């Protein structure tokens, strides 16, 4: 099953609103011949964020979120896997694949109609809508790690009959 990670310079034109927080990266994950993977139901994305970006934007590594576009931004449960000198490595369970945004969230409030929090309610952070995303340089290593994670999932699915 082919997988394509499409790294975007800006938010997709098909998306109607900015995600909460300060945007780090936007990307699409396309699986199979028809685009977004409806056949994949237990996908996980592993990614990393440059610590210099965190420092420049005064964002704590614990304040990184992954949002999935489903007609509105849905916050996915995010866990720090490792915090290194240059990068912080994260993993998020996303279900199937779609359009995504990696953002940094400060502890301020935003109306919930603009996005949804994870169902377990483990995070209470939100952000005002006046924070605008800033384009960032492409982090090739981040995407290498993410692609490796996606390939791992695909290989695992190939050898396990679903």
ZIBEL-V406188 format. One record per backbone hydrogen bond with DSSP energy under -0.5 kcal/mol. NH is the residue of the N-H (numbers start at 1). CO is the residue of the C=O. If there is no record, write none. Layout:
BEGIN
nh = [NH NH]
co = [CO CO]
END
This chain:
BEGIN
nh = [4 6 6 7 8 8 15 22 23 24 25 26 27 28 29 30 30 31 32 35 36 38 41 43 45 47 49 51 52 53 54 55 56 57 58 59 63 64 65 66 67 68 69 70 70 73 74 75 75 76 79 81 82 84 84 88 89 90 91 92 93 94 94 95 96 97 100 101 102 103 103 104 105 108 108 114 115 116 121 126 131 132 134 140 143 144 145 146 147 148 149 150 151 152 153 154 155 156 157 158 159 160 161]
co = [30 4 28 5 6 26 12 104 21 102 102 8 100 6 98 4 28 35 2 32 34 36 39 95 92 90 88 86 86 50 50 51 52 53 55 54 60 61 103 76 101 74 99 68 72 114 68 73 116 66 91 89 89 82 87 49 82 47 79 45 77 43 92 43 94 37 27 67 25 65 101 22 63 106 126 111 112 73 118 108 128 130 23 138 139 140 141 142 143 144 145 146 147 148 149 150 151 152 153 154 155 156 159]
END
